[in-house]
Amino acid sequence: MNTTWTEFLVSEGATLEDSGIRFDAPEADVRAVESNTVAVPLVHLGLIRCAGDDSVGFLHNLLSNDVKKLGPQSAQWSSFNTPKGRMLASLLLWQDDSGQMIATSADIQPMLQKKLSMYVLRSKVKLADATPDTVLIGVSGVTADATLASAGITAPVGPMTQSVTGDLRCIRLDQRNLVVAVPAAVAPEVFAKLTAGGATKAGTAAWQLAMIRAGLPLITAATQEEFVAQMLNFEVIGGVSFNKGCYPGQEIVARTQYLGKLKKRMYRVHVPGDSAPAAGADLFTPEFGEQSAGKLVNVVPAPQGGFEALAVMQISCAEAGEVHLGSSQGPLLQFLDLPYALPEK
């Protein structure tokens, strides 16, 4: 992470933690995203820059999406998987002047860069940690476009598209959530303009709540190798291409899609209680007894108490409606709506 950027954030009242950043208690941060437009330093994400004459083909042969269709005005969700189809990393991918940029969870960024580097061999590809020189800022809320405009940043129109304003790139994830990629040297100035333009500065929990409500999962170290892409609804959000060639895990992902063997899906849930559950925590149901029926993926405090989470579980258990955290006698999960429909079985 860039030292100048972190020093600026601390001067703005931020507290840096292993899991991200906060300007207030996480409970206050999530209330901010519910009622205001927020600007969030996305320090919980790490960046990898992929450059070189062969960079497009290199990534195309390794990731779950069709990188050859990634244009200068678009962005993609994608994943890097084991040969058994289990997701090692979820990725946000876009193109810039130097090549392709990959955003992933900061706690697995070094692992991912090392793994990808093993495939370079004689390819004309260079992988580098872009986290020190590029800052990501998330803007979330119903007035996000106006806030960006007040800072002199043009927001792209469609989902998973990007716009360019000088050295800045703005990526729209959906109607109310956008990511701005900023050269680290000007990040403090851009952040100050966003907050002066009406955005409330907020911490990692605010962005995590926005992503949970958007149904957009993030693989972290706690959940690596737990899920096939479809279990995380990745084909629903556009993170898988079924028309491209082979990549690690492709056979399993394709078989899951076409042979109807998917037994688990990701749902949005509320977890009651005062103690924060951990990502990767097991879920239990009467149908499965003492055998785990699923796991939490991402968890954040809920504005009204308890916690909101994305959870992968057996489809049959979700349909039955009785799912408990931690044990068969643990807290009972309440199912919440996702912003997209899940395919019928």
C-alpha positions in Angstrom: 0.0 0.0 0.0 1.2 3.5 -0.8 2.6 5.3 2.3 1.5 8.8 1.3 -2.1 7.4 0.8 -2.2 5.7 4.2 -0.8 8.8 5.9 -3.4 10.9 4.3 -6.2 8.5 5.4 -4.9 8.6 9.0 -4.9 12.4 8.9 -8.6 12.1 7.8 -9.4 10.1 11.0 -9.0 6.6 9.6 -7.9 3.6 11.5 -6.1 1.0 9.5 -6.7 -2.7 10.4 -5.7 -6.1 9.0 -9.2 -6.4 7.5 -9.4 -3.0 6.0 -10.1 0.5 7.2 -12.6 2.3 9.4 -13.5 6.0 10.0 -15.9 5.0 12.8 -17.2 1.8 14.2 -18.2 -0.6 11.5 -21.8 -0.3 12.6 -21.7 3.4 11.8 -20.0 2.8 8.5 -22.8 0.4 7.3 -25.5 2.9 8.4 -23.7 5.5 6.3 -24.0 3.4 3.1 -27.6 2.7 3.8 -28.6 6.4 4.1 -25.9 8.3 2.2 -23.6 8.1 -0.8 -20.2 7.1 0.5 -16.6 7.2 -0.6 -14.6 4.2 0.6 -10.8 3.7 0.3 -10.7 0.0 -1.0 -7.6 -0.9 1.0 -8.9 -4.5 1.4 -8.2 -5.0 -2.3 -4.9 -5.6 -3.9 -3.9 -5.0 -7.5 -1.9 -6.9 -10.1 -0.8 -5.3 -13.4 -0.5 -7.7 -16.4 1.4 -6.2 -19.3 3.2 -7.3 -22.5 2.5 -8.4 -26.0 1.0 -11.7 -24.9 -0.9 -10.4 -21.8 -4.4 -10.8 -23.3 -3.9 -14.4 -24.4 -2.0 -15.2 -21.2 -5.0 -14.2 -19.0 -7.5 -15.6 -21.5 -5.9 -19.1 -21.0 -6.0 -18.9 -17.2 -9.2 -17.2 -16.2 -12.9 -18.1 -16.3 -14.0 -15.2 -18.5 -13.3 -14.3 -22.1 -10.5 -11.8 -21.8 -10.2 -11.5 -25.5 -13.6 -9.7 -25.4 -12.4 -7.2 -22.7 -12.4 -3.9 -24.5 -10.9 -0.5 -23.4 -14.4 0.6 -22.2 -15.4 -2.6 -20.4 -14.7 -4.5 -17.2 -15.2 -8.1 -16.2 -15.8 -10.4 -13.3 -13.6 -13.4 -13.5 -12.0 -16.1 -11.4 -8.8 -18.2 -11.2 -9.5 -21.8 -10.3 -7.7 -25.0 -9.3 -7.7 -27.8 -11.9 -10.6 -29.2 -9.8 -12.7 -26.1 -10.6 -12.4 -24.7 -7.1 -12.0 -20.9 -7.0 -8.7 -19.6 -5.7 -9.5 -16.0 -6.4 -12.4 -13.8 -7.5 -11.3 -11.0 -9.8 -12.4 -7.6 -11.1 -10.6 -7.2 -14.4 -10.2 -4.1 -16.7 -7.9 -2.8 -19.4 -5.8 0.4 -19.1 -3.0 2.0 -21.1 -0.4 -0.4 -19.7 -2.3 -3.7 -20.1 -4.8 -5.4 -17.8 -5.5 -4.6 -14.2 -6.6 -7.3 -11.7 -8.3 -6.4 -8.4 -8.6 -9.2 -5.8 -8.7 -9.6 -2.1 -5.5 -8.1 -0.6 -4.9 -11.1 1.6 -4.5 -13.4 -1.4 -2.9 -10.9 -3.9 0.7 -12.1 -3.3 -0.4 -15.7 -3.7 -2.3 -15.0 -6.9 0.6 -13.0 -8.4 3.0 -15.9 -7.6 0.6 -18.5 -9.1 0.0 -16.6 -12.3 3.8 -16.0 -12.6 4.3 -19.8 -12.7 2.5 -19.8 -16.1 4.5 -17.1 -17.8 7.3 -19.3 -19.1 8.3 -17.8 -22.5 5.3 -15.6 -22.9 5.9 -11.9 -23.4 4.1 -11.0 -20.1 5.1 -9.1 -17.0 3.2 -9.3 -13.8 3.7 -6.6 -11.1 2.1 -5.5 -7.8 0.2 -2.3 -8.8 -1.0 -1.7 -5.3 1.7 0.9 -4.4 1.1 3.1 -7.4 -2.7 2.8 -8.0 -5.4 3.5 -5.4 -9.0 2.2 -5.6 -11.9 4.3 -4.2 -15.4 2.9 -4.1 -18.3 5.2 -4.5 -21.7 3.8 -3.5 -25.2 5.4 -3.3 -28.1 6.8 -5.2 -26.3 10.0 -5.9 -23.0 8.4 -6.8 -23.0 9.7 -10.3 -23.6 13.3 -9.2 -20.9 13.0 -6.5 -18.4 11.8 -9.1 -19.4 14.6 -11.5 -18.8 17.2 -8.7 -15.2 15.8 -8.5 -14.8 16.2 -12.3 -15.1 12.4 -12.9 -17.4 11.1 -15.7 -19.3 8.0 -14.7 -19.8 5.3 -17.3 -23.4 4.6 -18.2 -23.8 0.8 -18.4 -22.9 -1.9 -15.8 -19.4 -3.4 -16.2 -18.2 -0.5 -18.3 -15.5 2.0 -17.6 -14.8 5.7 -18.5 -11.6 7.6 -18.5 -11.1 11.1 -17.1 -7.4 12.1 -17.5 -5.4 9.5 -15.6 -8.5 8.2 -13.7 -10.6 5.3 -14.6 -14.1 4.8 -13.3 -15.7 1.4 -13.4 -19.5 0.9 -12.9 -20.4 -2.3 -11.2 -24.1 -1.7 -11.1 -26.5 1.2 -10.8 -25.2 2.5 -7.5 -21.7 1.1 -7.1 -18.6 2.4 -8.9 -14.9 1.9 -8.5 -12.4 4.7 -9.3 -8.8 3.7 -10.1 -6.5 6.6 -9.3 -2.8 7.2 -9.5 -1.6 7.1 -5.9 0.0 10.6 -6.1 -3.4 12.3 -6.7 -5.6 10.0 -4.6 -5.8 12.3 -1.6 -6.9 15.2 -3.9 -9.6 13.0 -5.5 -10.8 11.6 -2.2 -11.1 15.2 -0.8 -13.1 16.2 -3.9 -15.5 13.3 -3.5 -16.2 14.1 0.1 -16.5 17.8 -0.7 -19.0 16.8 -3.4 -21.3 15.2 -0.9 -20.0 11.7 -0.2 -19.6 10.6 3.4 -16.1 9.0 4.0 -16.7 5.5 5.2 -14.7 2.4 5.9 -14.4 -1.1 4.5 -17.6 -2.4 6.2 -19.6 0.1 4.2 -18.3 -1.2 0.9 -18.7 -4.8 2.0 -22.4 -4.2 2.8 -22.9 -2.6 -0.6 -21.3 -5.6 -2.3 -23.3 -8.1 -0.2 -26.5 -6.3 -1.1 -25.4 -6.3 -4.8 -24.8 -10.1 -4.6 -21.1 -9.7 -5.5 -18.9 -12.1 -3.6 -15.2 -11.7 -2.7 -13.0 -14.8 -2.2 -10.6 -14.3 0.7 -8.0 -16.5 2.3 -10.7 -18.0 4.5 -12.7 -19.3 1.5 -10.2 -20.3 -1.1 -10.8 -23.7 -2.8 -14.3 -24.0 -1.2 -16.5 -23.2 -4.2 -17.0 -23.8 -7.9 -17.9 -20.6 -9.8 -21.6 -21.4 -10.1 -21.9 -21.9 -6.4 -21.1 -18.2 -6.0 -23.6 -17.3 -8.8 -20.6 -16.3 -11.0 -22.3 -17.2 -14.2 -25.3 -15.1 -13.2 -23.1 -11.9 -12.6 -21.2 -12.5 -15.9 -18.0 -14.0 -14.5 -17.9 -17.1 -16.6 -17.7 -17.7 -20.4 -18.9 -21.0 -21.7 -17.7 -20.3 -25.2 -14.0 -20.0 -24.7 -11.2 -22.5 -24.7 -9.7 -24.4 -21.9 -8.5 -22.9 -18.6 -7.7 -24.4 -15.2 -10.9 -26.0 -13.9 -12.9 -25.4 -17.1 -14.0 -29.0 -17.4 -15.6 -29.0 -13.9 -17.2 -25.6 -14.4 -18.6 -26.7 -17.8 -19.8 -30.1 -16.5 -21.6 -28.3 -13.6 -23.3 -26.0 -16.1 -24.4 -28.5 -18.7 -25.0 -31.7 -16.7 -27.2 -30.1 -14.0 -25.0 -31.2 -11.1 -25.1 -28.0 -9.2 -26.3 -28.6 -5.6 -25.3 -25.4 -4.0 -26.0 -21.7 -4.6 -25.1 -18.4 -2.9 -27.8 -16.6 -1.0 -28.1 -13.3 1.0 -28.9 -13.8 4.6 -29.3 -12.0 8.0 -27.5 -13.6 11.0 -28.8 -12.6 14.4 -26.5 -12.0 17.3 -23.8 -9.7 18.7 -20.7 -11.8 17.9 -19.4 -11.4 14.4 -19.3 -14.7 12.5 -16.3 -15.4 10.4 -16.1 -16.0 6.7 -15.9 -19.7 6.1 -18.1 -20.5 9.1 -20.2 -23.7 8.6 -23.9 -23.8 8.3 -26.2 -26.6 9.5 -29.7 -27.8 8.7 -32.1 -30.6 9.9 -31.7 -32.3 6.5 -27.9 -32.7 6.9 -27.8 -33.1 10.7 -24.2 -32.6 12.0 -22.8 -32.5 8.5 -22.1 -29.0 7.2 -24.6 -27.9 4.6 -22.7 -24.7 3.5 -20.5 -21.8 4.5 -20.5 -18.1 4.9 -18.6 -16.2 2.2 -18.6 -12.5 3.3 -20.0 -11.0 6.5 -20.6 -7.5 7.7 -22.6 -5.8 10.6 -26.1 -5.0 9.6 -27.4 -1.4 10.1 -30.3 -2.7 12.3 -28.3 -5.1 14.3 -26.9 -8.6 13.7 -25.1 -9.3 10.5 -25.7 -9.5 6.7 -23.9 -12.1 4.7 -23.5 -14.0 1.5 -23.7 -17.7 2.2 -23.3 -20.7 0.0 -25.5 -23.7 0.9 -27.3 -26.7 -0.4 -30.2 -25.6 -2.6 -32.5 -28.0 -0.9 -31.7 -26.6 2.5 -32.3 -23.0 1.3 -35.7 -24.1 -0.1 -36.6 -25.8 3.2 -35.8 -22.5 4.9 -34.2 -23.7 8.2 -30.5 -23.0 8.3 -28.4 -22.4 11.4 -24.9 -21.0 11.9 -22.2 -23.0 13.6 -24.3 -25.9 14.8 -27.8 -27.4 14.4 -28.7 -25.3 17.5 -27.0 -22.1 16.4 -28.5 -18.8 15.3 -31.3 -19.2 12.6 -30.6 -17.4 9.4 -33.2 -15.2 7.7 -33.2 -15.2 3.9 -33.0 -11.8 2.2 -33.5 -10.8 -1.4 -30.7 -10.7 -4.0 -30.9 -8.1 -6.8 -30.9 -10.8 -9.5 -32.9 -14.0 -10.0 -31.2 -17.4 -9.7 -31.6 -19.9 -12.5 -34.2 -22.6 -11.8 -32.7 -26.0 -11.2 
